[in-house]
Amino acid sequence: MDIGEKIKRLRSEKQLTQEELANRCELSKGFISQLENNLTSPSIATLIDILEILGTNLREFFADEVNEKITFKKDDMFEVEDFDDGYTFRWLVPNSQKNDMEPVIIEIKPGGRYKEEKPHEGEEFGYVIKGTICLYMGNKKFKVRKGESFYYKPKENHYISNEGKTPAEVIWVSCPPSF
């Protein structure tokens, strides 16, 4: 493990300069520079102080890094079909409910609809790939056609339906996950 490089990366993620980090840790800018360039090593107490400022701890800092999966194939996706309400729901990223956003594809048969959700924190975005859907937000109704998108903060009860005669398909992203 390259300790200096990892500290530099964490500092950059926090948008701190070497001088700002040094001041918060009561160290010199030169020490931080030497540390990031692996020219010196910190004591355990100093490392704990630095990591606390950087929002982590020794255990997390030295934990083996997990190779994060970046791309996903069709076999990675999980699908659920609701015959009663006439929709199929496909999670595009496995276990995405653990992430900050959750991308899905929902296909709604003619006359079908996705369940009504209550107001919640976050934001939702959708892009209609095929067909036309109706987006209901409280007492308002919006028609969204193929090639169009929607974006909203879910402050009212909301749901989508397909009132047309052909299937509709929507890429839908919720942040934080709510599906």
N, C-alpha and C positions, 0 to 999 in steps of 0.2 A: 504494500500500500504506500502510495506517495502522500505522506501526511501534509507536506507543504502545499501540494497542488490541491488537495481536498479542502484545506483551510481557505485557500485563495478562491476556489469555486464557491464555497459557502459564503464567503465575504462578498463576492460579486453578486450572488443571488440576493443578498440583503441590501445591495446597492450601497455598501459602505466603502470608503476609501481606506487605504492602509492607515492613514493618520486618524481617521474616525474610530477605527477598531482599536488602534493603539491607545487613544485617549480614553475610551470606554473601559479598557482593561488595565489602565494605568501602566502602560508599557511605552516603549519608544517606537516611532515609525520604523526606524532602522531594524529593530528586533523583529517586527512583523515582516518586513521585507526579507530578512535573512531566513526567517522561519518558512515563508512561502517558497523560497528558493532552495530549501533544504540545506542551508549553510549552518544552521543551529537547530537544537532540539529544545523544546520547552520542558519545564518540570511538569509533573502530573498536575500540581495545583494551578500552574499557569495555563496548561491546556484545558483544564476544567473551566477556568474563568473565560477563556477565549470561546470555548464551545457554548457556554451559557449565553454569551452575547450573540452568538451566531444561531441560537435557537435549537440547540441539540445537546446531547450529553455523550459521555464516553462510550456507553453501550451502543447507541445508534451510530456514532461516528466510526467505530471499529467493526460494526456488523458487516458480514460479507454482503457485498452488493449483489442484488438479484438482477439478473439480466431481464430487463423489462421487455416484454413482447411488444413490437411496434406494428406488425402487419398481421392480418387475420384472414383466414380462408373461409369458404362457405361451411366447411366441416366444423369450424370453431363456433359458429353461430347457433343460438338456441331459439327454437320456435314453439309458440303456443297458439292453438286455434280455439276460439270460442264460437261454437256453432250456434248458440242461442242468440248472441248479439251480432253475429256475422262478420267477425274480423279475425285476422291472423296477425300475430305479434312476433317480430323477429329481432332479438337482441344482436346487434352487429359486433359488439365487443364483449367477450365473455367477462363476467363478474364486474361489469361497468358500474353497477350500483355502488361499488366501493370507491369510484372515482368522483371527480368534481362534476362531470357531465355524463349523460347516458344517451347514446345514440341508438335509435331503433328504427325499424321500418314497420309500418302498420299497413296492412291491406284490408280494406273494408268493402265487403260485398254490397251490391245495390240494396238499399233499405237497411243496411247495417249501421252500427254506431259503436264507438268506443265509450267505455264507462265515464260517467260524469265524475269529475274530481272537484273537491272543495278547494277554497283558496289556500295557497301555501307560499312559502318563501321561494325565491329564485326567479328563473326566466325560462321560457320555452320558445323553441324555434322549430318551424316545419317547412318543408319544401315538397310540393306536390309533384310526384314523378309521373303519375298516370291518373286520368279521370278528374273529377271535381269533388271537393268536400265542402261541407258547411261547418264553420267553426262557431260554436255558441259560447259567448262570454256573458254571463249573467242574462240579461234580457236582450242582448244584441246578437245578431246573426250575420256572419260574414261568409260570402261564397269565395272559395279559393280554388282556382283552376290549375290544370297542368302547367308547369313552368313558373308558377307563382309561389310565394312564400308567406309565412306569417311569423310574427315575433311578438311576445307579450310577457308581462309580469302577471302571474296568475293570482290576481287579487279578488276574483269572483269565481263562482262555480263555473266550470268550463268542460266542454267535450267536443268531439268532432263526429260527424255522421256523413253517410253517403246517401243523398236523396236522389241520385241519378240512376241511370239504367245500366251503367257499366261499372266494373270494379274500379276502385280508387286506391292509389298507393302513395304513402307519404313517408319521407324521411323526417323523423321527429327527434329533437335533441332537448333534453330536460337538464337543467342545471340549478340546483343539485338534483341527483337522480330521484325520480318519483314514480317510475313505472313498476 
